[in-house]
Amino acid sequence: MSTALASSSPPERPSAQVEELRARIRQMQSTTLESRGIPTHPAIAELLPGGELKQGAAYSVDRSAMLLMTLLAAPSAAGLWCAVIGVPEFGVEAAAQFGIDLERLVLVPHPGDQWLAVTAAVADVMGVVVTRPPARSSDSSVSRLAARLRQNGTTLLVLGPWPQTEAMLSLSETRWHGIGEGHGHLAAREATVTVTSRVSARPRSARVWLPAPDATVARVSAPASRPVAVPAERWRVAG
């Protein structure tokens, strides 16, 4: 099951325990990831530069738990350890439904004022790290964190704006299905996912089911048929 860590002030330099943990986790992670990229969901991957997330890079992600879990599912399934910092509402049950391996998931829901130091320390040992900054960071702090990401090959997903990002993923034109004239349940959602990359002059967009009527994530390839209603509370933690 997932591990929740309390807030603490990590040392400036990695301790022997951190180095040992780093070695153990990397030994346990899948050895099939030979490139500098890591997979993500096909519906999103085609919009990203190179068709995948880049190791050692940072990405800015719209504040959508469902989009975040979609991005995390494939790296987790590939054997990478993932951490989520400063997102106390992140639901482990919803994460499991998306295919995120809870045995390789670490949660730090309340890092406090030390969120940046905690993020940097966790990035030393995890493959993918999610963080939600409560405040703006200095340029020097961002640069130091970027250097650690490159050194360790860690991918950072930041909920909200972030400088020095490889790309920004945003949602727009959201449309829910399942609500009739005063009755029904939220059954499915269409949204436009747009990726704005620093290496591409033109943003890439696609219409995506997030989720589809069958609870999966997929491209919208045809006019929507009437979805079968499912309980609305199913998506309460993954808006």
C-alpha positions, 0 to 999 in steps of 0.5 A: 500500500502507499506510504505517507510521510510526515513533514520534516526538514531534510539535510542539505546533502544526502545522508547514507540512508538516502543513498542506500534508499536510492540504490534500493529503489533504482534496483527494484525499478524496471530495467526496461526503461533504457531511454531518457523518456518514460511512457504515459497514456497514449491519449496524452503522449501524442501531444508531448514532445517526443511522444513521452515524458522526459526524464530529468525534466519538469512539466506544469500540469493543470490542477486536475486530479484525473489528468494527473493520475492519467499521467502517472499510471503508465510510469507506475505500471512500468515500475517507477516509484512515484511520490505526491507532495502537498496534495492531501486530497489525492485519493489512493482508491482513485489512483488504484482504479487508474492503474497506479501501483500503490506499492510504489507510491509515496505520499507527503500530504503536508510538507509545510513551509519545507515543501521545496526541500522535501520535493528536492529530497524525494526527487533524489530517490523517486522516478516521478515526483508530483508537487503543488507549490503553495508559493512562488520559488526563487529563480535560484531555488528552481535552478538548483532543483532542476539540476537535481532532476537532471542528475537523478533522471527524475521527472517532476510534475508541478500542479500549477505554473512553474518556470523552466518547464519542458511543457505545460498541459492544460484543460479547456472546453470541459463537457460533462455527460449524464445529467438530463433535465434535472436528473441523472448522474455524472457519467463521463467528461470530454475535455480538450487537452492542450500541450504547450511546449518550449520546443514547439512553436505551436501548441498541440491539442486533442479532445479526450474522454477524461473519463469515458463512459466505461471509466477509461481515458481515451481520445474522442474519435466520434460524436458522443453517444448517450453514456450509461450513467454511473454514480457521481461519487465515483469521481469525487476525488478525481475532478 
